[in-house]
């Protein structure tokens, strides 16, 4: 019989682990000094009289399963006192033990209380068996209770709990069990190292505000913390095809026929065409224009390696790992990498800054389209007008949100960029000295990005637009006066070939 009891105890005690063996959640092991009473609920008993209780100890092993729910096993040992026996009976006080599988629902689940709440109220229920010296056979019981956890840090939690235990079978008496103890948390937490780094994360997307371009909106690491539904590395606000995987230099869209006209604007998206016919073939196009010597689907006139099969992302040249970097220029030609690492994978330091989502989209090949006629005299001398627009741009106070009148002014910048094909635009944002230097630096960065995104939404290729953020470091007037501060709050444009 002892061997059977021992085997059942071990099964119950480790059942919690088996329930979530494939998970990646924290474990907790606890020791709880306890009091038991089988007599407090009997006729003539009292739940508040100390003499009704005897002492013992409870051990438990719990594992976090999903938000707010833990599963585990508990085992208790103690001395209990039974009613209905004479006061001098040797059997009035007897050793007692039990074991049970329990489930626990915590209120600090992100729906009722915050997940990082200092307090962790919970309710619990389970099923188990118990045994005392008075009984030859094992009894069954159903524990039901409430409790409160107080987090003392990531590793320790103080827990107080009370339970009513419904007795079944041979040991059919109901009994009370109260305990106060300490739980030690251990094991992997399922969170990446960067999500555990200290710092604010306003939108709760596991990307710290300091590296989150959209700190107030939950987003994806593929788009630097901004929403990116199609996971193509182009934020939805910049993506003209937000539900279809595309390429960054095509504003998040595709160009299946490689004619330089994105599919949403291409009336013949699967046939090479010309802009004059909205993406459809032109009978006047010479046959030489559609020759593809190496048969890689990229016509020779657009193929940087016309005699060697390649990929679109590498301009028609070989690129075995598909990272958009030619094999001849790739330090790691068989492993997906990034240009800043010469084609090799991301460093561990940068990996720690990426916590969700998938790897960035491969760098696509630039699209070569015949440049329209450009009035270079106009484009080279329009800078003064652009900077006058930048001085008058208005944002909401302490925010990067463009006001409606500012958007109207930026529409003129859009017109200029459309006329000046082949030119790139640098956007530089500045602030006054009100507030801390770090805050002003971040504010200027967000405002420069806001201007860049607005121009891109109007159809300007985002790769033509770069931005700089200088915060309060480059004043052009005295920050001691309101007039001077207003002059320092500005956006500058630099149009260049």
C-alpha positions, 0 to 999 in steps of 0.5 A: 500500500505504501508503494502505491501511495508513493507512486500516486503522490509522485504522479500528482506532484509532477503532473503540472509539469507535464501539462505544459512541458512544451511551453516556455513559462515560469515555474514556482515552488512554494513552502507554506506553514499551515493550519488545518481543522476538521472540527471547525465546521462540525456542530459546536465548532468555531472557525475563529477559535484557535483551539480548533486548529492544528498545525502543518505545512504545505508544499506546492509546485506550480507552472504558468500556462497562459495569461492568468492561469497556473496549474500545479500540484500541492501536498500537505502534511500535518496533525489534525484533531477529530471531533466525536472522540473522548478528550483523552483518546489517543486517536483525537490527534492524528497525523494527516497528509494529502496531495492534489492537482490544482488550477489557479486563475489569477486576476493580474492577467492584463484584463482585470489587473495589469500583468505587472501588478504588485498584487496577485489575487487568485481563486483555485480549485482541484482534486486530490486524495488524503490519508490519516492514521484513522483510515485504512483506505485513501479518501478523496477531496475537492479543494476550493479556495482564494488567495493573495500573492504579493510580488517581492521581486521577479523571483519571490512571491509571498502568498496567503490563501484559505480553502474549503475542502469538500471531503469525499469517500472514506474520509468524508469530512469537510475541512478548512486549510489556511496557509501563509508562505513563500514561492520561489520562481525559476526556469525560463520565462518565455520573454526575450532578453530585450523585453526584460531590459529596463525601460518604458514600453508605452504600447506594450508591443515588447519594443522599448520606447527608445527604439520604437518609431511608433511608441504609442501604437502596438507594432512589429519589429519588422517595421521598427515598432509600427504596425505592419500587417503584411510583415514586409518591413514597410510600416502600414502608414507608409505601405500603399499595399498594406495587406500584400507583401511587397518591397520597400522601394515600391512603397510596400507593393509588388511589380510582378512584370518588372516594368517599373510600374507597381501592380496597383497602378499597372493595367497589365500587371503580368505583362511588361509594359510602358508608363505611357500605356499605364503598364501595358505593352506598346507596339512601338517598343523595340524587340530588343527591349524584351530580350532576356539572354540569361532567362532569369525573368529580367530583361537585358536592359534592366539586368546588371548581369545579363548573361548570368542568371540572378534575382530581382533583388540583386538587379539580375545578378547572383544572390544565393541567400536572397538578401539583396546583396550581390554574391560578389559583394557579400561577405556571407553569400550563403547566409541571409544578412544585412548591408551594414554587416557586409551581407552577414547576419545581424549582430547579437546586440542588434538581435536584442533590440528585435523582439517580435515579428519576422526578419526584414524583407529582402532588399529589392533591386532598384527600379530603372525607369526613364527619367522624365524631362527635368527643369534643372534650373528650377530644381537647383534654385527652389531650396529657398522656397522649400525652407520657407515652407519648413519654417512655417510647419506646425505640429501639435504641442509636444507631438509629431502630429502635423496640423492640417495647415502644415499638410497643405504646405507640404503638398507644395513640396510634393509638387516640387519632388514630382517635377524634380525626378532624380533629386533626393530630399533631406528633411532636418528637424530642429526644436527649441531648448524647452525641456531636456536635451534627450526629449528634444532630440527624440521629438525632432526625430519623430517630427522629421519622420512624420514629414517623411511619412506624409510625403511618402503617402502622397506617392513620393518614393520613400527611398528619395527622402532621408531625415536628420534630427538635431533636437536643440543642438543647432539654434539659429536664434536666441532661445531666451525669447519666445520669438527666438524659440519660434525660429528655432522650432523649424524643419529644413529641406535640402534638395540635391541630385 
